[in-house]
């Protein structure tokens, strides 16, 4: 009995051992599965974290691109030509309160009858319009005058100069009449014709081919682009002393305006630098935009007045006075107020416009400065708004979360503007205490705009010599235009050898 029970227990024990072994194998298998699942989970977690980082980066990119799409000429430095058509950009100008159109008291300019016309055509009455009686010999009782301003005959006039040669019977010598100094070749263009050709390319910015076509269509004489290029180089050569005089005159000014813009010369990007006033314009073409170009121009190193510019850091290397263009600030403040919801930006924009209005009112009333109390009040408001701006942006995260890089970390757009308004406060507000300094740099921006028009029309300058000639001739023409001088006559003087100089 005991042996049977012992045998039975041994059999059960063997079965239990098999079950335990199976359970151990199952546990080991489950442990391996758990290990693999843990590894897969860790891998998935890493992928999720990576995707979350990518998502945040994409969100920042989308936000940045959306803000770029919202920028146009009214809230950034983008030119009006880059404005898209889906939204009409707001002008920074406020309503004047006057009705649109011609203002009351405006003196119109209509065509007036000329006392001595070049040609008179008389229309006679041959017969009575009522009874058909002949009126050939009847005197005219009344005369009504109407005049038409017409174009002259569209044809170039060819003038031939003939130099006679005569034999002297006394000394048996041959004498020949000299040609005028302006007649230099067997066949050539007159100084007036050459001036017109240069005027079309250098001032009206017509391409060479179209200028030649216009001359052919209007005057019936075809000029080749090569000849036109030669005339332009001759004109530029004669204007070398004018360029030197322009630099010296600008150096003696109290306030100058400066700006620069890129242009293509051949396959390379160059820069046109403009220095100007309301009466003078000087363009310089250079391969560099920054300090190298400004030193080579040799102007700011000797200038002791105030240079108005857009804040390009290279200007700060010179010891002259500096004033910043506040229209640039208005655009940036508009962007921050509209797209970034920065309340301080709207307040600063309003304050700058108020300052501008106070200065204009003071100038109109003959004052040389603002009242001291008003001046202090405006400066205090300025400082308070800048402080408010820093308080609104001091806890902002960095503009972009990117891997660490060498150099200064990138700031937000708001902080960049605040730093400029704070650190360069005197340059921003120069117009407030020095009435000779304007509120903006519009003078330089107007003068540099023609360079962009030339680039849009022609695409590029084909050579450095062509770019230099354009800048020199354009400097002369812009200066003469500002001073109210006739441009065609001025250009003609460069070919006659009796150069008409602008007032320096």
HUCORZI-V456314 format. One line per field, one symbol per residue. ss: DSSP state (@ for helix, = for strand, . for the rest). psi: psi as a letter, one per 20 degrees, with the letter a starting at -180 (. if undefined). A space follows every 10 residues. Layout:
# HUCORZI-V456314
ss=???
psi=???
This chain:
# HUCORZI-V456314
ss=.@@@@@@@@@ @@@@@@@@@@ @@@@@@@@@@ @@@@@@@@@@ @@@@@@@@@@ @@@@@@@@@@ @@@@@@@@@. .........@ @@........ .......... .......... .......... ......=... ...=...... .......... .......... ....===... ...===.... .......... @@@@@@@@@@ @@.....@@@ @@@@@@@@@. ....@@@@@@ @@@@@@@@.@ @@@@@@@@@@ @...====== =====..=== ======.... ======.... @@@@@@@... .....====. ..@@@@@... ====.@@@@@ @@@@@@@@@. ..@@@@@@@@ @@@@@@@@@@ @@@@...... .@@@@@@@@@ @@@@@@@@@@ @@@....... .......... ..@@@@@@@@ @@@.@@@@.@ @@@....... .@@@@@@@@@ @@@@@@@@.. =..@@@@@@@ @@@@@@@@@@ @@....@@@@ @@@@@@.... ....
psi=ghhghggghh ghggghgggg gghggggggh ggghghhggh ghghgggggg hgghggghgg gggghhhhhi paiijajqqh iipriipoqp qiqrpiiqqq apqpipornr pqpphnqhqp oporohrpig jkppkhjpqp hqpppqqpor qrpmpppopp ppoqpqpoig jlqppppqqq hinirgprqr hgggggghgg ghgikqrggh ghgghghgik pppqhghggg gghgghgijg hhgghgghgh hiqhpqpqrq qqqpocjqpa pppppraiiq popppqiqhc hgghghhlgh hjpjbpppaj jphhhiiqjr qppqoihghh gghgghgghi lohhghgggh gghggggggg ggghjjqhrq qgggghgghg gghhhgghgg hiihjqrqhp orqprqapqp rrhghggggg hghkghhhkh hhioiiprha khghhghihh ghgghhgigr phrhhhghgg hgghgggggh ghjkqpgghg hhhhhiimpo qrp.
